[in-house]
Amino acid sequence: MSSQRKIIFYEHHFTEFYMEQNEKVQEKIEYVLMVIRTIQNVPKKFLTHMSGTDGLYETRVEYGSNIYRIFCCFDEGNLVVLFNGFQKKTQKTLEKKLIKR
């Protein structure tokens, strides 16, 4: 597999997040990053544009029942710059907000 994109980690934010994860989660993160590096049209399961933003994307990593989010953007069309990551701990319940209106 030839690499199509280069991934650059901005400062230390992503590295600190990555090092806090257990080995299995780190392996899954590495797999998703490999997909982003090597697949021309990355599936939305792994990389989605965040609506309402200008160029901000979210990398999604699922392991077990946990979902990890990593914010990133493209630079010059071929670089993914990763800023930070976090574990999503709750599901948003938009329905409750809609019922109150």
Secondary structure, DSSP 8 states (H G I E B T S, - for coil): -----EEEE-TTHHHHHHHTS-HHHHHHHHHHHHHHHH-SS--TTTEEE-TTSSSEEEEEEEETTEEEEEEEEEETTTEEEEEEEEEE-S---HHHHHHH-
